[in-house]
Amino acid sequence: MKKIKYIALALTVLLVACDVPKVKQVEESTPQAAENSSSESSEETSASTSNPDTKESSSKDSEKDSEETEESKEADNTEVSNQGESVDGNGDSLTTVPETEAKPESYFADALFIGDSRTQSLMLYGSLYDADFISTRGYNAPQYFSEVISINGTETTGTDFVSSKENSYNNVYLMLGTNELGYDLGVFIENYRAVIKDVKAKQANANIYLNAILPVTKSKDDTNDAWGVKNSNIVIFNKALRQLADEEGIYFLDASAAIANELGYLPEDISPDGVHFDKSTVDKWQKYIQTHVA
């Protein structure tokens, strides 16, 4: 029995003795493993440097990072105004057209103007003779879809006429709103949005310009107009129109400053009813359109 214990003890000692060198070997191999790892890393780096595909991939990644940085910078320079419209770092709407060199009247030969009686005055007293006009007294956004009027000698609706001229126009000017100042603002904007979407679908290649509602005279502004035709109301609607232009990705034109006096009113002596213009004012309006082209 004692012999068995001694034999077991001897075996235990022997096993312990055999394990010690193994531990030491692992400890000693650690620096070598690090060197191997370093060597493999060096080889991988070398292979990456010498491999054209890897170089190209690395270059593309670098370019992508650079582009993302530039996009980030541009994004940082864009902010959102209180009205919700996108504006650049200077506070201007991204869709507002700055003043440009004047385009000749012939430039508007393939233009379409959609509007009310004020737009009619541009047709009657202006000199954009070759442009097409969808306009009549009292015209509004819902009537564009439903009202049959005379357009180029044909009795038709606005939407049907635009369909018949599919992709014929390079520039389309929308000039509605004066007759809708008594509408709920949200309803007005959605009605106008429907017109914009219809025109975009049928004139896919055209630049579309959403025009601000132009001001009225002070005497008209002072009256208790049942249709809401007041400059304070026009300002509110124009802010919403500017935002609508941004949302729909179309251009916004505001010719108010070109025809208004220093107080922002339409001059009394150029309007018989406080709303409509004489020829001299139409000329100023047309000049603004000709000098604000995208």
FIDRENFI-946857 format. One record per atom (N, C-alpha, C, O): x, y, z. Coordinates in steps of 0.001 Angstrom, whole numbers, plus 500000, padded with zeros to 6 digits. Each point is the difference from the previous one (the first is absolute). Example, Ala and Ser with C-alpha at 12.3 -4.5 7.8 and 13.67 -1.06 7.14 Angstrom:
! residues 2
513190494310507800/499110501190500000/500900501200500000/501036499981500665/498614501069498615/500820501190500060/499230501090500730/500509501108500169/
This chain:
! residues 294
500831498799500000/499169501201500000/500864501249500000/499700500948499275/501366499079501518/500918501139500044/500677500168498658/500221501115499529/500119497703499835/500663500078498696/499103500712498979/500456500795499178/498268498888500912/499055500641499061/499970501506500219/499989500756499029/499998499711502249/499996501432500309/501245500665499471/499939501074499402/501254498248500831/501267500573499530/500012500121498475/500466500987499430/498997497957499933/499971500032498529/499121501156499510/500359500703499055/498473499488501603/499084501089499615/500634501358500218/499860500904499176/500860499235501972/500675501264500307/501075500287498976/500165501132499546/500574497808500093/501080500157499025/499445500427498649/500592500835499317/498291498603500306/499376500367498721/499550501466499990/500143500712499006/499304499712502151/499545501397500114/501147500969499834/499890500989499274/501240498720501417/501199500848499914/500507500045498579/500397501048499491/499581497760499861/500489499912498630/499153500847499045/500522500684499120/498162499252501076/499098500785499146/500217501493500179/500038500752499026/500105499675502235/500257501418500285/501291500444499363/500084501076499407/500937498071500724/501312500317499431/499918500135498491/500679500844499415/498493498330499945/499869500048498547/499246501242499535/500264500497498905/498780500030501918/499195501157499620/500770501299500053/499683500914499239/501291499215501601/500730501262500201/500663500487498731/499832501169499655/500925497991499618/500631500466498768/498981500476498980/500260500933499239/498534498398500748/498979500410499043/499560501427500265/499839500767499051/499961499618502198/499620501360500371/501076500968499598/499708501072499470/501531498570500772/501139500843499679/500094500204498496/500335501089499534/499368497856499708/500069500072498557/498968500986499456/500292500748499067/498512499258501505/498960500937499586/500411501424500292/499806500905499188/500778499281502017/500424501344500382/501103500497499080/500016501173499626/500902497947500007/501115500399499158/499568500218498549/500650500734499256/498243498618500348/499568500124498616/499210501281499743/499770500358498845/499815500332502203/499174501196499848/500680501089499183/499361500542499097/501922499822501167/500671501002499174/500077499562498544/499832500814499093/500424497893500683/500100499498498645/498664500134499271/499942500336498818/498971499384501940/498667500127499413/499738501440499600/499395500252498958/501052500696501857/499832501415499688/500773500366498753/499518500755499155/501716498692500731/500810500264498822/499321499444498749/499964500652498956/499489498111501170/499300499395498871/498801500850499580/499740500216498816/499539500259502211/498832500834499730/500406501277499298/499341500447499061/501783500151501418/500508501221499396/500422499748498574/499761500814499108/500884498020500685/500463499642498671/498821499827499050/500033500476498865/498905498827501615/498820499778499176/499322501326499665/499533500215498881/500424500671502120/499397501311499779/500778500776498962/499422500671499145/501927499232500938/500860500685499052/499781499464498600/499952500758499031/499914497896500869/499785499385498702/498659500435499414/499893500265498803/499081499807502056/498686500421499535/500033501443499520/499384500340498990/501351500523501751/500135501402499614/500712500112498672/499609500783499134/501457498416500711/500764499994498767/499136499545498840/500039500587498918/499177498359501311/499127499479498954/498953501034499626/499667500172498827/499815500522502195/498985501021499754/500569501135499177/499318500537499127/501945499844501145/500638501104499298/500290499633498560/499878500838499106/500505497916500661/500400499589498671/498829499546499141/500165499802498797/498652500029501797/498836499511499277/499224501178499421/499479500809500768/500420499322497891/499305501138499392/498548500103500429/499481501095500214/499858497741499911/498591500018500391/499835500599501380/499064500757500255/501866498893500644/499946500522501362/500256501492499999/499347500759500716/501644499666498443/500292501429499897/498766500764499536/499659501044500557/499669498422498410/498822500659499461/498895500091501030/499329501023500137/500497497855500599/498965499975501029/500285501025501074/499107500702500474/502203499370499911/500394500951501036/499780501428499528/499544500866500746/500809499356497944/499830501333499441/498535500402499961/499638501136500307/499509497881499299/498562500281499940/499444500308501373/499179500902500170/501292498318500829/499537500241501366/500370501398500443/499222500695500654/502032499718498961/500472501325500381/499158501083499335/499614500988500625/500102498792498044/499177500964499286/498609500084500602/499428501081500139/500027497726500226/498658499958500592/499970500777501303/499071500762500271/502002499022500557/500072500722501271/500044501497499754/499373500784500714/501406499612498226/500126501416499684/498663500584499570/499622501098500410/499646498123498728/498692500460499548/499031500137501156/499237500962500082/500806498035500833/499105500044501154/500297501209500870/499099500601500584/502220499757499493/500392501167500785/499430501268499379/499477500867500701/500632499237497933/499467501167499316/498491500094500165/499454501078500230/499859497741499646/498552499990500175/499625500434501405/499008500696500218/501821498867500736/499735500359501390/500139501499500194/499223500626500721/501818499956498600/500201501444500100/498810500745499407/499524500985500565/499990498517498255/498861500642499373/498765499895500874/499221500945500123/500616497888500481/498844499796500878/500060500938501192/498980500510500463/502254499712500032/500157500891501147/499632501431499628/499598500787500856/500543499552497835/499720501362499557/498532500204499630/499602501090499588/499593497845500564/498572500080499706/499220499937501292/500293499190500879/498720501663499229/499211500024501212/498530500057499634/499655500169498831/499506499696502128/498566500044499763/499427501227500684/500235500234501186/499012500543498055/499436501224500559/498776499682500846/499562498852500084/499897502186500541/498814499800500828/498806499536499180/499097499350500527/500895500983498175/498888499588499159/500170498571499504/499089499452499379/502067499933500884/500218498624499586/500632499876498633/500213498885499525/500101502251499812/500584499919498681/501509499831500114/500603500451500974/500013498899498031/501441499846499988/500624501318499582/499550500621499037/501479499814501674/500693501231499662/501492499747500032/500475499108500702/500269501692498525/501444499830500040/500582500831501138/499261500598500782/502070499434499307/500653500692501106/499757501491500019/500203500657501021/499356499889497833/499726501431499918/498545500330500311/499604501166499975/499603497809500316/498606500220500338/499064500034498810/498817500305500156/501697499381498631/499160500012498810/499412498618499749/500636498981500267/498137501002499213/499383498734499630/500814499359498887/500452500681499080/499735497996501009/500786499299498994/499326500020498635/500669499770498992/498029500496500942/499291500010498729/499758501410499468/499467500158498901/500912500861501854/499818501376499548/500993500316498889/501191499715500131/498331500866498785/500863500285498852/500628501384500159/499273500984500141/502060499119499840/500653501308500107/499901500760498677/499613499434498978/500735501835501052/499965500800498773/501039499495499017/501127499687500384/498496500234498351/500879499501498945/500014500997498845/499275500995500012/501554498724499002/499997500812498784/498647499831499306/499456498896499945/500016502184499536/498667499969499394/499948499075498790/500867500039499128/498104499136500842/499753499140498846/499139500761498984/499130500777500392/501105499006498315/499171500677498993/498578499446500003/499746498921500537/499348501808498871/498603499561499948/499857498662499285/499111499212500323/501760500531498710/499938498741499247/500270498786500886/499593498885499673/501094501333501449/500288498900500931/498707499392500544/499974498824500363/498966501962499695/498740499561500598/499010499456498963/498816499836500293/501675499888498505/499130499455498957/499465498625500374/498921499608499555/501826499664501257/499547498676500443/499655500014501492/500219499019500710/499239502113499749/499594500139501406/498478499944500114/499275500338499065/500266499228502100/498569499959500308/499756500765501290/500698499790500992/498307501104498997/499622500764501181/498591499579500420/499070500024499195/500786499591502069/498705499572500538/499626500943501135/500726500087500991/498150500623498881/499650500939501056/498624500613499840/499173499544499210/500609501513501570/498695500662500040/500006501255499127/500759500086499035/498394500883501309/499885501210499177/501279500830499996/500258500729499042/500533499173502000/501282500703499990/500911499396498929/500716500723499308/499254497972500562/500774499337498947/499444500378498631/500749500102499028/497946500103500895/499382500481498758/500587501340499585/500215500249498813/500046500615502166/500573501312499678/501402499849499417/500411500792499152/500327498183501307/501324499727499430/499851499554498547/500817500352499149/498146498878500576/499736499540498633/499569501170499107/500433500094498852/498711500800501674/499428501078499191/500939501186499812/500052500591498921/500698499761502145/500817501213499965/501500499729499916/500784500917499754/499614497836500450/501410499652499895/500397499716498563/499203500170499078/502038499397500741/500496499744498641/500555498583499844/500872499754499166/498612499317501646/500396498594499856/498973499319499092/499263499106500414/500720501351498340/498907499653499092/499942498516499637/498922499473499724/502209499863500275/500024498607499552/499758498996501123/499908498799499746/499990501676501483/499736499098501130/498529499594500003/499157500673499406/500547498225501267/498615499564500188/499504500457501371/500762500039500965/497952500305499107/499404500468501255/498732499211500305/499119499862499150/500802499622502077/498759499439500539/499570500963501093/500487499912501128/498616500996498558/499634501029500981/498634500573499681/499594500091498842/499719500287502199/498709500661499855/499655500686501318/500612499722501031/498438501146498931/499607500739501203/499430499043501049/499159499157499687/501301500977501550/499499499180501104/500571498592500060/499529499178500785/501488500529498391/500539498633499905/500699499593501291/500673500809500638/499157497918499738/500662499478501201/500450498561499770/499750499431498937/500906499987502045/500581498663499842/498963498913499708/500220499210499082/498663500705501649/499009498964499679/499442500137498581/499712498997499347/500135502244500177/499455500217498660/500944499518498903/499557499715498887/501721500193501409/500963499466499033/499574498606499544/500225499623498849/499168499623502041/499567498636499679/498568499931499461/499658499067499274/499507501910501076/498569499859499701/499410501048499061/499020499726499308/501562501462500660/499401501111499253/500401499962498522/501186499972499673/497822500027499447/500260500066498558/500124501470499604/499065500780500181/502088499586499281/500250501383499583/500608499986498598/500360498944499480/499748502224499922/500592500106498669/501520500116500118/500516500950500587/500185498080498851/501469499992500024/500481499828498564/499771498961499381/500891502054500100/500475499966498610/498866499680499018/500197499288499016/498620501251501270/498866499806499102/499262498694500186/499066499707499253/501339499491501739/499344498718500260/499331500025501361/500581500476500976/498200499013499089/499292499911501275/500422498715500710/499684498902499541/501020501232501560/500525498827500701/500353500364501438/499970501171500380/500363497823500406/500479500260501367/501513500180499974/500669499621499040/499852500962502028/501440500187500091/500758498685499946/500975499866499260/498573499164501526/500706498719500059/499982499275498658/500986499366499625/497888500724499641/499928499337498693/500894500695498977/500606499348499151/499471501984500937/500877500723499076/501458499628500245/500756499778499054/499638500154502218/501382499632500337/500296498575499534/501117499706499572/497894499414500509/500173498625499504/500214499989498489/500819499238499486/498443501610499812/500111500040498536/501345500541499539/500396499800498852/500305500884502045/501315500577499682/501114499278500762/500998500614500376/498830498104499845/500936499239500837/501450500214499573/500359499830498835/500465500550502149/501440500226499817/500314501022498899/501006499881499300/498120501124500557/500215501041498993/500690501236500562/500555500801499248/499412499355502079/500470501243500611/501320499811500739/500243498978500641/500597502046499246/501238500021500786/499812500742501315/500730499762500962/498286501142499080/499745500788501207/498498500152500213/499263500342499076/500294499398502156/498590500158500359/499919500918501215/500673499768501004/498498501280498903/499846500977501077/498603499879500606/498996500136499301/500952499610501999/498733499877500719/499739501288500771/500818500410500822/498035500233498912/499717501327500546/498600500078500600/499262500950499737/500380498077501050/498682499955500631/500069500531501432/501085500246500527/497744499928500099/499982500332501423/499221501233500392/499449500053501099/500489500947498027/499305501236500364/498527499742500318/499435500627500896/499955498462498376/498578499696500199/499753498970501095/498862499589500224/502198499995500456/499857498964501029/500455500465501381/500182499190500909/499998502116499237/500459500543501281/498969499831501110/500329500137501178/498438499569498457/498967499739501002/499888498530500363/499187499628500847/501638499521498508/499981498565500274/500738499688501298/500813500792500476/498890498051500079/500853499451501044/501383499783499398/500114499457498901/500932500958501796/501354499947499444/500411498578499628/500582499775498939/499114499270501932/500368498612499723/499305499458498766/500609499286499202/498116501050500637/499240499566498820/500590500629498739/500176499327498985/500127501965501090/500598500710498867/501296499334499549/500203499769498809/500670499925502143/501298499408499671/499830498625499363/500693499684499032/498412499503501482/499809498662499426/499356500074498619/500315499189499130/498788501774500658/499435500202498660/501092500398499008/500040499516498869/500835501368501579/501094500473499144/501002498870499753/500538499865498901/499702499336502122/500928498872499853/499500499035498906/500791499449499235/497899500363500711/499424499116498983/500292500524498593/500298499224499092/499615502100500733/500323500606498703/501470499771499664/500339499620498880/500524500614502096/501439499816499794/500312498569499578/500750499783499049/498688499258501641/500270498592499690/499480499631498608/500626499217499287/498235501348500334/499453499743498670/500933500540498919/500268499325499006/500221501891501195/500910500615499032/501321499236499954/500538499768498918/499982499845502224/501262499252500045/499886498681499245/500934499592499309/497926499744500822/499804498707499339/499914500146498482/500453499126499261/498963501986500275/499759500169498562/501063500832499284/500106499971498774/500674500768502007/501089500817499444/501276499674500776/500561500844500698/499869497922499158/501085499464500833/501326500729499807/500839499995500901/499365500626497948/501282500653499715/499987501502500281/501003500684499796/497874499817500668/499857501450500174/500515500486501346/499904499305501012/500647501914498977/500241500719501246/498658500583500438/499323500665499217/500295499085502033/498718500502500494/500252501108501015/500750499814500958/498622501339498827/500171501167500866/498684500277500730/498980500291499375/501060499615501933/498841500351500823/500133501472500377/500959500386500669/498091500429498910/500084501444500212/499261500442501253/498918499503500309/501681501432500399/499361500574501182/498758500784499585/499911500505498881/499140499584502036/498825500848499779/500455501451500149/500601500355501014/499126500471498007/500477501384500017/499114500866500896/498831499676500207/501716501429500330/499269500821500983/498860500797499382/499854500069498779/499345500528502091/498905500884499580/500294501404500529/500952500197500755/498234500770498848/500200501378500449/499600500155501466/499320499142500563/501110501959500043/499651500241501402/498491500202500161/499408499530500972/499977501164498080/498552500227500104/499233498683499925/498991499828500684/501483499250498495/499372498676499929/500269499232501288/499133499286500505/502058500869500009/500387499313501230/499160500477501189/499717499234500921/499889502043499043/499236500581501112/498521499612499984/499305500167501002/500218499322497877/498589499611499928/499781498659500692/500920499192500130/497855500592500307/499645498730500640/499582499016498907/498816499724499809/502187499754499480/499737499147498844/499533498617500443/500658499339500803/498209500237498668/499424498709500396/500827498822499509/499873498892500520/500981501340498474/500802498923499423/501413499953500570/500849499264499498/499402501506501532/501305499938500652/501130500633499227/501167499700500253/498504501189498790/501042500622499174/500631501149500779/499605501156499853/501364498516500961/500737500959500822/501477499617499969/500345498822499916/500516502179500153/501435499716499930/500489499129501153/500891499171499813/498541501007501363/500414499168501134/499693498530499729/500765499115500384/498126500638498961/499625498638499629/500891499477498875/500379498829499989/499947502049499072/500877499628498887/501365499564500514/500575499035499496/499944501669501501/501298499636500588/499956498584500570/500929499218499799/498001500456500906/499854498662500595/499933498931498911/500654498962500099/498559501296498874/499855499032498912/501317499834499238/500343498893499586/500391502201500230/501267499908499266/501050499192500756/500805499304499382/499195500778501931/500911499166500791/499688498527499775/500902499173499864/497820500517500101/499590498612499759/500338499572498573/500363498846499771/499522502067499273/500345499683498613/501494499757499840/500414499108499260/500387501682501431/501454499806499947/500353498614500536/500830499297499424/498544500323501660/500240498677500578/499519498904499048/500657498969499855/498211501251499504/499478499034499034/500978499801498849/500220498873499557/500363502209499963/500991499899498921/501181499144500432/500488499168499235/499968501041501995/501111499201500522/499625498528500094/500783499126499628/498034500612500864/499545498611500166/499862499283498661/500284498806499899/499284501914499086/499779499391498689/501225500090499091/499998499459498894/501047501224501576/501229500087499214/499846500835498737/500590499683498967/498613501388501113/499832500901498865/500474501394500404/500304500241501168/499760500673497869/500535501330500263/498926500942500553/498805499824499767/501670501182500973/499094500987500593/500399501390499526/501167500383500088/497865500365499414/500228501374499549/499110500951500784/498808499749500175/501776501338500291/499219501017500698/500332501364499403/501022500601500331/498110499878498792/500221501271499310/499434501192500765/499946501107499464/499635498681501769/499347501064500781/500833501272500062/499483501096499788/501807498758500503/500867501171500148/500137500780498697/500275501200500022/499535498132498854/500160500653498695/498833500921499663/500144500913499187/498693498850501438/498821500805499648/499422500781501179/499168500884499798/501253498808501415/499435500648501195/500730501308500317/501115500227499531/498241500632501273/500667501212500465/500852499690501226/500123498844500404/500465502200500185/500939499790501112/499330499401501235/500688499473500874/498002500596499213/499273499434501140/499479498591499715/499379499372500858/500880500145497939/499583498643499653/498618499903499384/499500498900499763/499874502245499975/498666499999499386/500111500193498488/500982500552499504/498016498995499786/499878500322498586/499668501495499908/499078500449500681/501639500338498505/499718501440499918/498553500280499578/499453499323499129/499947501673501496/498594500326499748/499749500421498550/498959499680499427/502000501037499988/499759500590498680/500156499025498839/499796500382498847/500558498378501433/500171499041498901/498926498917500020/500019499087499174/499046501013501766/498978498962500121/498614500616500148/499768500752500946/499317498955498157/498652500570500081/499149499406501121/499057500632500477/501283498158499934/499174499326501015/500793499500501201/499460499308500863/501826501046499188/500843499584501118/500638498641499828/500813499587500827/498826499701498094/500516498641499779/500707499862498653/501090499433499925/498297501082499018/500532499809498652/500947501136499601/499995501065500617/500820498698498345/501098500910499659/499759500712498671/499208499564499165/501513501558500673/500059500637498689/501190499427499223/500738499160500515/499439501299498246/501044499431499144/501401500245500550/500866499132499888/499369502040500705/501345500287500517/500395499008501094/501169499628500109/497865499947500695/500280499027501061/500187498604499423/500832499230500480/498395500447498493/500186498717499313/501407499924499415/500637498948500042/499847502167499413/501358500033499441/501046499703501078/500966499279499748/498842501273501444/500928499738501110/499940498531500422/501022499376500284/497788500103499750/499801498594500367/500672499080498979/500696499050500359/499078501254498366/500611499182498951/501524500089500047/500691499001499801/499827502192500460/501456500161500096/500558499139501125/501065499399499862/498211500544501254/500439499159501117/500054498538499568/500959499292500309/498025500266498987/499969498607499537/501171499724499061/500632498947500079/499651502003499035/501084499818499030/501376500014500654/500952499447499449/499163501176501716/501304500095500676/500121499059501202/500907500143500819/498186498910499277/500070498996501072/499671498633499406/498893499478500128/502120499973499220/499843498741499269/500984498975500546/501178500304500189/498350498500500060/500861498940500568/501008499512498963/500806499116500291/
